[in-house]
């Protein structure tokens, strides 16, 4: 089929809205692998089919660096590293950072963290008033993953303002962000350096302490890597969970039969979480770069060129998933690509799954009659500023937890 953008003389500009527009992604998928411009800033090939994406993500020839990687750095002094820098570090730095995290962010550590994750969910939801419209993003879906990351890193409750100020402003999503200030990044950087120094002298059972205990390596390099790893976890580890809780809960409540089935049978939760990961696809893009000239799905790609997998399209490829636009927790289990694949597979996938199971499981158990607020107080806001407003039924069990 002819590309719908053929004849324009230049690659179509693909922005964040398009990457979540399933009708637009469907048209792109029908055209195969096509050249696009990401936000008008970076040209490359866009992949929208599952089979091609799965091959791209594990292809050794596509382990090259982002063209700007040479200018990226983890940062050591006062300047806080921004999100783009952390995702497109030079190859060796990126590998070292991933090794630093992957050695210690294990399934065993996540399992040990589960009771504390549950406690954070309970504390947040215990404060939600019954019978009133509440903004889910503000009261739960944004603070919850941030609190979990703080527990993972061993950040004391009274010191978490540094993290919240940074994440709620610098890389916030779903509106309500504070104004980004240079001081918030600098304050976080100084705080984390001090925390890492303190853990080097007096380690605990947290992830930072574990990363600093690696033997046979230069102590100063270990501290720099730990700082970069913590920043990476903070910017990458909260937004997908926030989006999945927000969009996933709205889906379950608008298609009420799915919520009611979960209330009646919580054993369906794991399958529901996996289908939400496929259907919502909280992270939209996975990119790879050619180390040398190569071919992708019949298209020539120059050395340094990028291949961008549109994960929301890939996860709804009809060649892979039957009736892909239908939300169906009972569908035969097939691997989605929401956590990527290959050498950049999401390091926090086990933690994210644990957070999602606890978030939805706690909401189901505490508020089985949870409902959308109609009309929502946020109606009329711009789409990107949309919030999810809910009402807890007054007769739901809502006794404050005893601590």
RAHU-V355093 format. One record per residue. N is the residue number from 1. RES is the residue in one letter. PHI is phi as a letter, one per 20 degrees, with the letter a starting at -180 (999 if undefined). D_FIRST is the distance of its C-alpha to the first C-alpha in Angstrom with 2 decimals. Layout:
n | res | phi | d_first
N | RES | PHI | D_FIRST
N | RES | PHI | D_FIRST
This chain:
n | res | phi | d_first
1 | X | 999 | 0.00
2 | X | f | 3.78
3 | X | g | 6.39
4 | X | f | 8.61
5 | X | d | 11.44
6 | X | g | 10.68
7 | X | n | 13.89
8 | X | f | 16.23
9 | X | n | 17.81
10 | X | b | 18.35
11 | X | f | 16.87
12 | X | f | 16.64
13 | X | e | 19.84
14 | X | d | 19.66
15 | X | d | 22.96
16 | X | f | 24.73
17 | X | f | 23.77
18 | X | f | 20.00
19 | X | f | 20.71
20 | X | d | 22.31
21 | X | e | 20.03
22 | X | f | 18.19
23 | X | f | 16.06
24 | X | f | 14.92
25 | X | f | 14.55
26 | X | f | 12.44
27 | X | f | 9.87
28 | X | f | 10.29
29 | X | f | 10.12
30 | X | f | 6.72
31 | X | e | 5.79
32 | X | m | 8.41
33 | X | f | 11.58
34 | X | c | 11.84
35 | X | e | 15.04
36 | X | c | 16.92
37 | X | d | 20.49
38 | X | f | 22.53
39 | X | m | 24.67
40 | X | m | 24.75
41 | X | d | 27.02
42 | X | b | 25.14
43 | X | e | 21.98
44 | X | r | 20.19
45 | X | e | 17.17
46 | X | d | 16.04
47 | X | d | 15.49
48 | X | c | 14.49
49 | X | d | 14.56
50 | X | g | 18.07
51 | X | f | 18.36
52 | X | f | 17.34
53 | X | f | 19.55
54 | X | f | 22.44
55 | X | f | 22.41
56 | X | g | 22.24
57 | X | f | 25.13
58 | X | d | 27.44
59 | X | f | 26.55
60 | X | g | 29.86
61 | X | f | 28.27
62 | X | d | 26.97
63 | X | d | 30.47
64 | X | f | 31.05
65 | X | e | 32.46
66 | X | g | 31.04
67 | X | g | 31.74
68 | X | e | 34.43
69 | X | g | 36.01
70 | X | f | 38.98
71 | X | e | 39.99
72 | X | e | 39.64
73 | X | b | 42.68
74 | X | f | 44.00
75 | X | n | 46.82
76 | X | c | 50.47
77 | X | e | 52.54
78 | X | f | 52.50
79 | X | f | 48.91
80 | X | f | 46.60
81 | X | f | 43.31
82 | X | e | 40.28
83 | X | f | 37.26
84 | X | f | 34.92
85 | X | g | 37.62
86 | X | f | 38.05
87 | X | e | 34.43
88 | X | c | 34.12
89 | X | f | 37.50
90 | X | g | 38.16
91 | X | g | 37.42
92 | X | f | 41.02
93 | X | f | 41.85
94 | X | f | 38.87
95 | X | f | 39.81
96 | X | f | 43.41
97 | X | f | 42.56
98 | X | f | 40.49
99 | X | f | 43.32
100 | X | g | 45.81
101 | X | f | 44.04
102 | X | f | 42.83
103 | X | f | 46.32
104 | X | c | 47.68
105 | X | e | 44.99
106 | X | e | 45.30
107 | X | f | 44.93
108 | X | f | 48.74
109 | X | f | 48.97
110 | X | f | 46.44
111 | X | f | 48.40
112 | X | f | 51.62
113 | X | e | 50.12
114 | X | g | 49.06
115 | X | g | 52.43
116 | X | f | 52.29
117 | X | f | 48.70
118 | X | f | 49.97
119 | X | f | 52.90
120 | X | f | 50.72
121 | X | f | 48.68
122 | X | f | 51.95
123 | X | f | 53.56
124 | X | f | 50.74
125 | X | f | 50.38
126 | X | f | 54.15
127 | X | e | 54.26
128 | X | e | 51.82
129 | X | f | 53.82
130 | X | e | 53.50
131 | X | m | 52.93
132 | X | c | 51.48
133 | X | f | 47.98
134 | X | c | 47.05
135 | X | e | 44.22
136 | X | g | 42.73
137 | X | g | 41.31
138 | X | f | 44.77
139 | X | e | 46.87
140 | X | b | 44.86
141 | X | f | 41.25
142 | X | e | 41.89
143 | X | f | 45.48
144 | X | f | 45.01
145 | X | f | 42.78
146 | X | f | 44.87
147 | X | f | 48.02
148 | X | f | 46.63
149 | X | f | 45.87
150 | X | f | 49.40
151 | X | f | 50.82
152 | X | g | 48.91
153 | X | e | 50.24
154 | X | m | 53.70
155 | X | e | 53.79
156 | X | g | 56.80
157 | X | g | 56.17
158 | X | f | 58.37
159 | X | d | 56.44
160 | X | f | 52.87
161 | X | f | 52.88
162 | X | f | 51.75
163 | X | f | 48.56
164 | X | f | 47.93
165 | X | g | 48.52
166 | X | f | 46.02
167 | X | f | 43.24
168 | X | f | 43.73
169 | X | d | 43.46
170 | X | f | 41.71
171 | X | c | 38.70
172 | X | f | 39.02
173 | X | b | 36.22
174 | X | m | 36.13
175 | X | m | 38.51
176 | X | m | 42.24
177 | X | f | 42.26
178 | X | f | 45.42
179 | X | f | 45.36
180 | X | f | 44.45
181 | X | c | 47.63
182 | X | f | 48.43
183 | X | f | 51.47
184 | X | f | 49.54
185 | X | f | 47.79
186 | X | f | 51.07
187 | X | f | 52.97
188 | X | f | 50.58
189 | X | g | 50.78
190 | X | f | 54.58
191 | X | f | 54.82
192 | X | f | 52.66
193 | X | f | 54.63
194 | X | f | 57.83
195 | X | f | 56.56
196 | X | f | 55.50
197 | X | g | 58.91
198 | X | f | 60.63
199 | X | f | 58.70
200 | X | f | 59.50
201 | X | e | 63.17
202 | X | b | 63.02
203 | X | f | 60.00
204 | X | c | 58.96
205 | X | d | 56.53
206 | X | e | 53.48
207 | X | f | 50.44
208 | X | f | 51.85
209 | X | g | 55.05
210 | X | f | 53.20
211 | X | f | 51.17
212 | X | e | 54.44
213 | X | e | 56.17
214 | X | f | 54.20
215 | X | e | 56.92
216 | X | m | 57.15
217 | X | c | 55.13
218 | X | g | 56.31
219 | X | f | 57.33
220 | X | f | 56.12
221 | X | f | 52.69
222 | X | g | 52.50
223 | X | f | 53.23
224 | X | f | 50.60
225 | X | f | 48.01
226 | X | f | 49.13
227 | X | f | 48.74
228 | X | f | 45.19
229 | X | f | 44.34
230 | X | f | 45.80
231 | X | g | 43.85
232 | X | f | 40.62
233 | X | f | 41.36
234 | X | f | 42.27
235 | X | f | 39.14
236 | X | e | 36.72
237 | X | e | 38.66
238 | X | d | 39.00
239 | X | f | 35.91
240 | X | f | 33.62
241 | X | f | 36.52
242 | X | g | 37.22
243 | X | f | 33.67
244 | X | f | 33.50
245 | X | f | 36.90
246 | X | f | 36.15
247 | X | f | 32.70
248 | X | f | 33.56
249 | X | f | 36.80
250 | X | f | 35.30
251 | X | f | 32.76
252 | X | f | 35.62
253 | X | e | 37.85
254 | X | f | 35.40
255 | X | d | 34.57
256 | X | g | 38.26
257 | X | f | 38.23
258 | X | f | 36.87
259 | X | f | 39.71
260 | X | f | 42.28
261 | X | f | 41.24
262 | X | f | 41.70
263 | X | g | 45.07
264 | X | f | 46.13
265 | X | b | 44.80
266 | X | f | 44.48
267 | X | f | 43.68
268 | X | e | 40.07
269 | X | f | 39.80
270 | X | g | 38.40
271 | X | f | 35.47
272 | X | f | 34.89
273 | X | f | 34.90
274 | X | f | 32.30
275 | X | f | 30.00
276 | X | f | 30.64
277 | X | g | 29.75
278 | X | f | 26.35
279 | X | f | 25.76
280 | X | e | 27.22
281 | X | l | 26.36
282 | X | f | 29.10
283 | X | d | 27.91
284 | X | e | 24.48
285 | X | c | 23.95
286 | X | c | 24.96
287 | X | d | 24.85
288 | X | c | 25.74
289 | X | c | 26.70
290 | X | f | 26.80
291 | X | f | 30.37
292 | X | b | 29.43
293 | X | g | 26.44
294 | X | b | 24.03
295 | X | c | 20.48
296 | X | c | 18.27
297 | X | l | 15.27
298 | X | n | 15.11
299 | X | d | 15.70
300 | X | f | 19.21
301 | X | c | 21.40
302 | X | f | 24.77
303 | X | g | 27.93
304 | X | n | 28.38
305 | X | f | 24.69
306 | X | d | 23.50
307 | X | c | 20.90
308 | X | d | 20.67
309 | X | e | 19.86
310 | X | e | 19.16
311 | X | f | 21.41
312 | X | f | 20.94
313 | X | f | 17.24
314 | X | g | 18.26
315 | X | f | 21.03
316 | X | c | 18.87
317 | X | f | 16.30
318 | X | f | 16.29
319 | X | f | 16.27
320 | X | d | 19.57
321 | X | c | 21.13
322 | X | f | 21.52
323 | X | l | 21.03
324 | X | f | 20.56
325 | X | e | 21.32
326 | X | e | 24.64
327 | X | e | 27.65
328 | X | b | 29.48
329 | X | f | 32.26
330 | X | e | 32.86
331 | X | f | 29.54
332 | X | g | 30.01
333 | X | f | 30.50
334 | X | c | 27.59
335 | X | f | 27.72
336 | X | e | 25.90
337 | X | d | 25.48
338 | X | f | 27.28
339 | X | d | 30.00
340 | X | m | 27.83
341 | X | a | 28.59
342 | X | m | 30.44
343 | X | f | 32.95
344 | X | d | 32.13
345 | X | g | 32.09
346 | X | g | 33.85
347 | X | f | 37.58
348 | X | e | 38.50
349 | X | f | 36.37
350 | X | f | 39.55
351 | X | f | 41.27
352 | X | f | 38.35
353 | X | f | 38.22
354 | X | f | 42.00
355 | X | f | 41.89
356 | X | f | 39.31
357 | X | f | 41.27
358 | X | f | 44.46
359 | X | f | 43.08
360 | X | f | 41.63
361 | X | f | 44.50
362 | X | f | 47.10
363 | X | f | 45.58
364 | X | f | 45.48
365 | X | f | 49.05
366 | X | e | 50.61
367 | X | c | 48.76
368 | X | f | 47.49
369 | X | d | 47.55
370 | X | g | 45.58
371 | X | b | 43.63
372 | X | f | 41.47
373 | X | e | 43.53
374 | X | c | 42.49
375 | X | f | 42.44
376 | X | f | 42.01
377 | X | g | 44.31
378 | X | e | 41.37
379 | X | g | 39.55
380 | X | n | 38.62
381 | X | f | 38.00
382 | X | f | 34.93
383 | X | g | 32.11
384 | X | f | 32.55
385 | X | d | 36.26
386 | X | f | 35.88
387 | X | d | 38.42
388 | X | d | 38.85
389 | X | d | 42.14
390 | X | c | 43.83
391 | X | c | 47.10
392 | X | e | 49.20
393 | X | f | 51.10
394 | X | g | 54.82
395 | X | e | 55.77
396 | X | f | 53.47
397 | X | f | 55.48
398 | X | b | 55.74
399 | X | f | 58.96
400 | X | g | 59.04
401 | X | f | 58.98
402 | X | e | 62.31
403 | X | d | 62.25
